[in-house]
Amino acid sequence: MTKKIISFSIVIALLLVSMIYSATTGSIKMGFFEFIGALFEEGNSQMEAIRDLRFPRIIVALFAGAALSVSGVLLQSVMRNPLADAGVIGISSGAAFVQLFIISFFPALFFMTPVLAFIGGAFACVLVFALSWKSGLSPLKLILVGIAINAMFTGLTEAFLSLGGSLNTSATSVVGSNLTMRTWKDVSTIATYGAIGLVAAFALYSWCNLLVLQDKTAKSLGFNVARARLIIAAVAVLLSAVSVVVAGVISFVGLLVPHIARRLVGHDHRVLMPFTALAGALLILVADTIGRTMVAPIEIPASTIMAIIGGPFLIFLLRKE
């Protein structure tokens, strides 16, 4: 119990420090006390720029990190596979492809992209399940099929982008996963759908705990395994899809964070999911801040930072498993 409290305290403290550091570092620099004073000051031009440019970016990074990491926990629970992640098994790329398709050919439906991206992600998830299921879920087959589905949707997305012209000039940000120029409208989108998904995920913690059991054991307790899998997978897809719509495709978050979180707070989803949300938010915020400030004024996308970290981590997990 003490280890859990210490872990939560450290992550929350680091999150607060990272938020302040991210807000005060970059082309506009402010000291800590100057920043605190400017928060309550009217007409401060530097603070106005930070409020309009950095605050939305920080909030989007926090929600995207929380959504992707909790989505990873849910998918790993449903698939009984510690390597399941929305970015690795193709859910994110499926959502991104549908979003790109809608922006390119049906721009009037732009306001519906979160819902349509959810459908794209759900389709990818169904494909992964259908193609890897053979009298049960094989963890290795599931990952291999997921990587193939991911490659297919990524290839389709890149083919769209390579066509060039007016079709996709406004759509390149879908795959760029660069958090630059996020607006308060983006915050509204990811906060609304992300909050719904996160609350639903936290409410399903007991189902996730029961899915750890063998299907026969869970059914003997009167638990509807198929219904639970379907609902939990739908929430996972919603969380990853809304993250894709606002922040782009960022892989490995749902793989890396839950694995570390289990080492720190254990396997009980009642504790694991809130901790994973906080740790995921911290990770994406730190990745985005590093990418923004390391070689300024050039920005390295958060997805690139995560790929550099996550690729070796996936190899490590594969060798261990």
HELIX and SHEET records of a PDB file:
HELIX    1   1 THR A    2  THR A   24  1                                  23    
HELIX    2   2 PHE A   32  LEU A   39  1                                   8    
HELIX    3   3 SER A   45  ALA A   49  1                                   5    
HELIX    4   4 ILE A   50  ARG A   54  3                                   5    
HELIX    5   5 PHE A   55  MET A   79  1                                  25    
HELIX    6   6 ILE A   91  PHE A  105  1                                  15    
HELIX    7   7 PRO A  107  MET A  112  5                                   6    
HELIX    8   8 THR A  113  SER A  132  1                                  20    
HELIX    9   9 PRO A  139  LEU A  163  1                                  25    
HELIX   10  10 GLY A  165  LEU A  167  5                                   3    
HELIX   11  11 SER A  173  GLY A  176  1                                   4    
HELIX   12  12 TRP A  184  ALA A  203  1                                  20    
HELIX   13  13 TYR A  205  LEU A  210  1                                   6    
HELIX   14  14 ASP A  215  SER A  220  1                                   6    
HELIX   15  15 VAL A  225  ALA A  247  1                                  23    
HELIX   16  16 VAL A  253  VAL A  265  1                                  13    
HELIX   17  17 HIS A  269  THR A  293  1                                  25    
HELIX   18  18 ALA A  302  LYS A  320  1                                  19    
END                                                                             
